[in-house]
Structures are given as structure tokens and as C-alpha cells.
Amino acid sequence: MTKRLLAAVIMAAGKGTRMKDPSRAKVMYELNGFPMIHYVTDLAYELEAKRVIVVVGHQRELVTEFLRREHPTVEAVVQHQQLGTGHAVLQAEPALRDFDGDTVVLSGDVPMLTAASMQELLRHHHATKAIATILTARLADPTGYGRVLRNPDGSVYKIVEHKDATEEERRVDEINSGIYVFDRKRLFEALHQLTPANAQGEYYLTDVFEGFWKHHLTVSALLASHPDEIRGINTPDQLEEARVILQHRS
């Protein structure tokens, strides 16, 4: 099979309000001597992404300056207002308008993800001929996470947030990591259909899946072999836990 071209969109616009210094962009908090965003952009290039688009916002000049020192071909696009994950990814559309291939969506605050896991995700995406593929994990305590519900054939028919889940759905321990592969064209078509149907007035990336299911398009999922890899960093304690995990890896 011909290898499809790959683009990476990295969400890196957030403030990190729960960290010790909310004036600093969350992705610039250091982990073993490097900002978190370093690990995620390195991953994108390790996957041989032809285009790497980083969505910046808070402290965007500092984030962009750091990225371009490491990877001069990084493309930064600005999310001027924090209107949710769907809105963040939509900011990459002009840069990718003429790109024909797959698009991985990564988070700048998920620094422990490995190329091996992402390569496995891409293989699964192609093997299942899916429009979108979700990296998932099984957690002993999935409280607070969105649950991934599957059909008997393994494809996904629903993602439900913890607060919206029924008691039966909450018993599911497979959670959405927020790491995805999409068909580029279908992704942006679906993003344009989103509405901010929530109190925060935000556009959620997960809402694109409703459009895929409505048109009977296949959404697949791959269970991560190592759940630690999909951990996001939101607090100083989580940053310290990630530091320990990465040190044990090296």
C-alpha cells in the first residue's frame, strides 16, 4: 500500500491555569530540561509528518520562537480566542488547504506519547479504512474522562463525556485520549458544521464524530499499549509524575 502523506496539528494555545504560573503558556513548562512542546513536535517529525502546524495562543511569540529554533519548518497559526478544541484545529485549515493526506491531532501538553504508539495508530487507521481513528486507553479509574463505546465489530459508535454518561456508560473503562488521526478533507468539512452547543460557547473537536456517524462513516479506535503515554499535564504534580516516568524510560 502506498504510504499516505501525513500532517500534524499540535494544539498549544492554552494558559495552563492550574499550573503554578498562569502567565506562562502551559506547553512551555519544562520536563527534564525541555518544554513539553519539545517532545510533541519531535514526535511529529519522527512520524515523518510533511507539515507540522502548531496552534499557538497564550505567549505565542515565546512558543513560536522556541519551536523555530528547534525545527525551522514548523508552521505556527494563532488561535486568538480560546473557543475550544474544534476551533483550535480549524485554525490550521488555511495552512492545510492544499494538503492531501492524513492529519494527526496532537496535544502540546501530552509529552509522553511515543512514535511506536502513533505508528501503530496510523497502521490501524489505514487497515480499518476509517475516516477517523481515536487512540484510547483503559484506566482503573476512568472518572472524569470521556468514554469510548464500540460496536461488536470494534468500530466506535459513541463518545460520551463523563458528566453526560449513564450509569452503564460510566462502567466502561475505555477512555478517549484526545489523540486522533483524520482524513484531512473530512475533518475540516466536519469542523465547519460545528455549533457551540454548550454554556461555554466552545466548539469541541469530539463533536465532529456525530457528523461522521450521521453519514455512516467508519470511526475506529486503538487501545494504547501503555496508558501512561496519553497522560495530559494540567498540574505541577502531574508534571513531576511525568518527569519520573520519562527518567525511567531513558
TAWO-V383496 format. One record per run of one state. SS is the DSSP state (2 for helix, 1 for strand, 0 for the rest). FROM is the first residue (numbers start at 1). LEN is the number of residues. If there is no record, write none. Layout:
BEGIN
ss from len
SS FROM LEN
SS FROM LEN
END
This chain:
BEGIN
ss from len
0 1 5
1 6 7
0 13 13
2 26 3
0 29 1
1 30 2
0 32 2
1 34 2
2 36 11
0 47 4
1 51 6
0 57 3
2 60 11
0 71 4
1 75 4
0 79 6
2 85 6
0 91 2
2 93 4
0 97 5
1 102 6
0 108 7
2 115 13
0 128 4
1 132 7
0 139 8
1 147 4
0 151 5
1 156 5
0 161 1
2 162 3
0 165 2
2 167 4
0 171 3
1 174 10
2 184 8
0 192 13
2 205 10
0 215 4
1 219 5
0 224 3
2 227 4
0 231 5
2 236 14
0 250 1
END
